[in-house]
Amino acid sequence: MSRRVSAQEAQMQFGQLIDRAVRERERFVVDRDGEPAVVILSVQDYLENTSNAPAWLRDSWADARKNGTDKLTMEEIDAEIAAHRLERGDSGDVLADDQRVDVMGAFISLD
């Protein structure tokens, strides 16, 4: 379901709208001068409803749901990566938040 918000409201509460779109799967229609101008929705919602996600990504999502890893926090993911690298003897750094993108549980490096 979509909720209409003014451009001014969207500007003032942009971070909250993004959080609600991602966490609650809400959609927002942003009006400019009383007319619909843009839609705010999560990447997950976009891929599931307007675009065909590639097979590798759909498989990754299914595996994550099956294994329960789709519920991990960023801190838990970073800890898993660090533990795996320690086991391998790899001292590589964990990516910073601005170097990765979460696309429904599949993290993509921006490098």
C-alpha positions, 0 to 999 in steps of 0.5 A: 500500500502506498502513502502520499507525502508532500515533497517537503515532508519527504525532505524533512523525514527522508531517512525515516521514509527509507527505514520504513520502506526497507523494514516495513515494505511501505511505499511512498508517493511523493507529491510536488505541487499537489501532483505525484512526482516520485515513489520511494520503495525498497530495492527488494520491493522494486526487484520483486515487483518491477524487475526480474532479479537475476537467477543468482540473486534469487538463489542467494535470497532463497539460501539466506532464507533457508539458512536464517542468514537473511536476518543477520545484522551488519555487525553479525555479518562483519563478525562472520567475515572476520572469523572466516578470514581468521580461519583462512589466515587472511588479514583483509579488512571488512568493508566499511558501510559506504563500500557495500550495498545490501540487495536483499541479503546479497552484499555487493562491493562498490569497489 
